[in-house]
Amino acid sequence: MGCGDECPLVLAERREEWQIPDPKDIPPEQYREVRDLIERKVKELLATLS
């Protein structure tokens, strides 16, 4: 995450750019929001692969 089409070491046909905030140094409640956002994004991605 974070380098989009410019990641030279990621050999993939499909890339996802999710714009997820960095949870470093944020309060626990905001950290949980980021965690939940990641969970939703992963589930959405998995649904497109099945």
N, C-alpha and C positions, 0 to 999 in steps of 0.2 A: 504494500500500500504506500501511496505517496509519490511514486515516480511515474505513474501512467505508462505511456508508450516509450519512455526514455530509459527503462530498465534494461540494460544490455544482458543481464544474466538470467532473465526470465524468458524461457523459451515456451511460449504459449500461443495458441490460436486466439484465445479470448482473454481479455483483461477486464477487471472491474475496478472502477475508481469510486470509492464510497464516501469520500470526504468525512471521515470519522475524526472527531477531535481527539487530541492527545490527552489521555486521562491523567498524565503526570501532574502532581501538585494541585489536584482539585478536591473539593470536599467529597465525602463518601456518597452523598445522594447523587451528585453529578457523575461520579464514577459509575454508579449503578446504572444511570441513564445511558452512558456510553456502552457499558456491558450489554444492556438490553438492545441497544441499537445494533451492535455487532451480531447478537443472536438473531434479530429479525432479518438482517441482511444475509446471513448465512442460510437461514431457512428459505428465504426468497430465491437465493441462488440455487440451492438444492432442488427446489420445486421446478426450476427451469431445466434442470439436467435429467429429470426422470422421464 
